[in-house]
Amino acid sequence: MAKTKSEFMLAITQLAAEKNLTREIVLEVVESALVSAFRKNSFAATQEISVKMDPDSGEVTVFAEKTVVETVTDPLHELSLDEAIKVNQHAQLDENLMVEATPKNAGRIAAQTAKQVVLQRLREAERELVFEEFSDRESEIVTGIIQRIEPRQITLDLGRTEGILPASEQVRTEHYRVGQRLKAFIVEVHRTGRGPQIIVSRTHRNLLRRLLELEVPEIHSGVVELKSIAREPGHRSKIAVAARQPGIDPVGSCVGLRGIRIQNIVNELNGERIDIMEWDPNPATFISNALSPAPVVSVTINDEEKVATVVVPDRQLSLAIGREGQNARLAARLTGFRIDIKSASVAEAEEAALIEQPPTPEEIVVEEPADLVEMDQLETAAPDEEVGSLTSEELVPEIEAEEALPVQEEEVPIQEELVAAPTPKLRFAEDILPAREPKPDKKAKKGKRNKKMAVVNDKPKVVAKPKSHRASKIFIDEEELEDLE
């Protein structure tokens, strides 16, 4: 019996080591499994029982609940008063007591009936332990090996469990393969019926933060602080750092000797560009640093609307904006300001336009001349008073002045008689050039002559075509041509 008990405890110890569980947890699981097994075989389904195991010897003891009565009619559920006093001196009638009721075949039951229950409870305990472990590690970084690649997700082997990398958390520029080892950021941990579900990410910006904490001891110890991170996964990232102690270069600490620290992070992220700049409490200086490597001429800040107007040299405008606006977009995320970038020439032109801007109609003051005021006064006077006040002698000079003005005669435009020019006659090439003879058929084979068919005595006969004789050359004397003319 001692040998059987020692083997039983050795099996429990080995099981605890395989499942990566403590010995106490395994004992609790086995006890709860034995409870269901004994209730099924030796006790009633509604009876309350419990099982205790000695951790040293492995001895199993079963306790069952019974009611104290004067006369026992059901031994499984009832107990006499004398037996109850042996268990508890203060026992009374109609009281429920937990009494030892270990069956004789406890070992066989444990080996046969409780096997599946023990394995199931151990599996549940392992899942619960894994969930507690990874729920505490949420927002941390883990290293896994790619186990399966599916269209919607990638499964990572994290050792004791599996992690899921959804398609939305994958970097588009990265190519994954089975067996590849990579680091991922734990986003969420869920409890499901099949165990804990761990969601990891390769696009989260805090993945860059955890990688910096692993590679840079100053960040891990808190001497250098990460103020802000802006990231476009697979392309480019910007990091703002600040030193908490004087005399420490925060940018140099992150870059490392000959860039060895930042290069390890770039290799882990498959060549993603990382810009590190120093954080400044002044927003204008911080925005100027965030737009690096482009130089900045001036920065105008609007704190109420969170808008910044940045002026850069004309030749550096494309560098400040970046490819498809990437540099300006990352700088806006890093600083929290909406950034408007202008070239120096455009900014100067806008300032000059504001200076030369004409005054508004409200600012223009029109001064009425004195002559107009007198004419208005004359118009408002009565007509009889106007005629009576002006004499004939005063009217004459006005008439003479009107006559003295030169009369501008209207110039009558002279209409020139246009003589219609005779329209030239069009001559076509057919009227000028002589008619050309049709070319012979090129399809006719050389060496064969065209033959005509003649009818002789009602029988067709081939008649040879007469040969054409070329005309001999005729020489004409120039004198004869002159006489003809």
MITORFI-916474 format. One record per residue (C-alpha): residue in one letter; x, y, z. Coordinates in steps of 0.1 Angstrom, whole numbers, plus 5000, padded with zeros to 4 digits. Each point is the difference from the previous one (the first is absolute). Layout:
<rs>
AXYZ;...
</rs>
This chain:
<rs>
M500050005000;A502950235008;K501549934966;T496650094983;K499750325020;S503650114992;E499449934963;F496850205001;M501750315015;L502949964975;A497550014972;I498450325015;T503450165002;Q500849914964;L496650134988;A500650335018;A503350044982;E498649924966;K497150245003;N502250265016;L497750015030;T500749995037;R499549685020;E497350165021;I497950094969;V500449644987;L498849865034;E497050235000;V499149894965;V500349635008;E497950045032;S497250184981;A500149734973;L499849725026;V496950175015;S498149974968;A501249644995;F499049885035;R496650184998;K499349814968;N500949665013;S499749985038;F497750295012;A496850164990;A500150274973;T498650275024;Q502249905030;E502750245011;I503449845001;S503750115001;V503349844993;K503450075018;M503449874989;D503149985021;P502750194981;D502849775015;S498449664998;G497450054974;E497349845022;V496450084989;T497350075026;V496350054990;F497650195023;A496249994995;E497350215015;K497549825022;T497150095023;V499949905037;V496949805008;E498849765028;T499349714978;V502049954968;T497949904970;D502450124971;P503749945008;L501150214971;H498250315012;E499449945038;L502249965031;S499149895035;L500650235030;D502649775016;E502149994968;A499650384996;I501350065035;K503249814991;V500650244972;N498850315018;Q499350015037;H497550294996;A498049824974;Q496250025003;L497049854983;D499050124965;E503550154995;N502149954968;L503549875005;M502949924976;V500949645008;E502849794985;A498649764975;T502849884978;P499149714977;K502149695000;N500750024962;A501250365000;G503249924981;R498249824971;I497550294998;A502750254999;A501849814972;Q497049934978;T497250255005;A501850325010;K502649994972;Q498150214974;V498850245027;V503550055013;L501350084966;Q497250244993;R500450185032;L503850024995;R499450154966;E497650265014;A502550095028;E502850044974;R497950244979;E499150205030;L503650035010;V501050104965;F497350274999;E501150155033;E503650004988;F499450184967;S497350235014;D502850145022;R502350034970;E497550204980;S501650304982;E503449825000;I502149854973;V500349624993;T502149794977;G498349734980;I500549764970;I497650004971;Q498149675001;R497250054974;I499350264974;E496350054990;P498450264978;R498450195030;Q502649945027;I503449855010;T500449775029;L503150045022;D501449745024;L500650185033;G501149705019;R497249905024;T497350144977;E499450164966;G499750364989;I497950134971;L501350274977;P496950134980;A500350144965;S499350355013;E503049995024;Q502449884973;V502550234982;R499250014963;T503750034990;E501049695020;H500149654986;Y499449725025;R501049634998;V499449695021;G502849965026;Q500950375001;R500750145034;L498750355007;K499050235028;A496550135005;F498050225023;I497249855022;V496950214993;E497249805017;V499549685020;H496549834999;R498649705019;T498249764976;G498649655002;R503249864983;G502350195023;P501650345001;Q500150194967;I503050234997;I499950274973;V503550144990;S500950284976;R502950114978;T498650344991;H499450155035;R502150305008;N500749865035;L501949724984;L502750264992;R499950125035;R500649655015;L502849944975;L501750325011;E499749905036;L501749674992;E502950164980;V500550335019;P500949965037;E499450375007;I496449974989;H499549685020;S501450175032;G498050324994;V502950244995;V498850074964;E496250044995;L498049924969;K497750304996;S498249924968;I500049744971;A498650034965;R500249694978;E499049894965;P500749635002;G502549874974;H500950354987;R501150265026;S499850095037;K500850315021;I500950005037;A500350295023;V502349945031;A501050225029;A502749965028;R499050015036;Q503550075012;P502350274989;G503049914979;I498449714982;D499550004962;P496649834995;V500449974962;G503549855003;S498949765026;C497349864977;V502349994969;G502949835018;L503649974990;R500250014962;G496249955000;I500249645013;R496950045023;I497650154975;Q501349774973;N498949695020;I496550155002;V500050084962;N501049644992;E497249875023;L497550224981;N501349894966;G501650324989;E497550265013;R501550355002;I500150155035;D500650375007;I500950105035;M499850375011;E500250185033;W496850115017;D499750375009;P497450175023;N499750294975;P497549884973;A501850214973;T503349845006;F498449655003;I498350044967;S503250124984;N501849695013;A497149774989;L500450114964;S503649894998;P502049954979;A498450304982;P501350355013;V497350245013;V500150384995;S497250105024;V497049845019;T496850185009;I497949845027;N496250035006;D499449835034;E496250035000;E499549824967;K503249785003;V501250124966;A503650074991;T501250194969;V503549904990;V502250184974;V502849814984;P502550094972;D498749954965;R502449724991;Q499149815032;L496250014996;S499849654985;L502349865028;A497950165027;I496749854986;G501649664992;R499049734977;E496250024996;G499950235031;Q501549745023;N502550235018;A497450275007;R497449745010;L502349835025;A501150345014;A496350095006;R499349685018;L503250045021;T499350365011;G496250005001;F499850314978;R498650044965;I502950124980;D499850234969;I503350014981;K500850294976;S503050094980;A501950335007;S499050164967;V496349925005;A500250145036;E501650324988;A497550044972;E497149975025;E501650265023;A500450244971;A496449954989;L498850085035;I502150325001;E498950124965;Q496349915006;P497750294991;P497950155028;T496549875005;P497050214989;E499350095036;E503450165004;I499750224969;V498650355008;V498650204971;E500450385002;E497350194981;P501450314981;A498650345007;D498850054964;L497749715003;V498650135032;E499150334983;M498349834971;D497949795024;Q499050325018;L499150154966;E497949704990;T498150015033;A499150374994;A496650104985;P500050034962;D498550365001;E502850125022;E502749854977;V498650184969;G499550325018;S503550015015;L501849964967;T499950304975;S500449984963;E503550155002;E501149725023;L498449744977;V501850134969;P503649915011;E498849655007;I498549964965;E503150154984;A502249765019;E497949714988;E500350124964;A503750055004;L500549635007;P501349824969;V497549774984;Q501349664994;E498949884967;E499349644996;E502449844977;V498249804973;P502049704991;I500949994963;Q498749694984;E502549894975;E498749844969;L501349655000;V500549854966;A499449635000;A503149834987;P499449724975;T500149675017;P502749784986;K499049704979;L500949675015;R501749764977;F500249645008;A502849774993;E497949804976;D499750314977;I503750075000;L501749674999;P499449764971;A498149685006;R502049715010;E499649664984;P498949725023;K502949785013;P500149644989;D498849745024;K503049905022;K498549665008;A500649884965;K503049775000;K503150084979;G500749794970;K496449944991;R498250204973;N496450094998;K498449804973;K496750064983;M497549744990;A498849994964;V497349794985;V501049824969;N497549754985;D497950015031;K503149905020;P501850225024;K503650074990;V502750185019;V501250314982;A503250165011;K499950365009;P501950224976;K503250145013;S500350385005;H502850174983;R501750285016;A500350334980;S503450094990;K501550315015;I499450324979;F502650275003;I498650364995;D502350284991;E499750325021;E499850214968;E496949814989;L498450075033;E500650374996;D498550004965;L497049825013;E499550265027;
</rs>
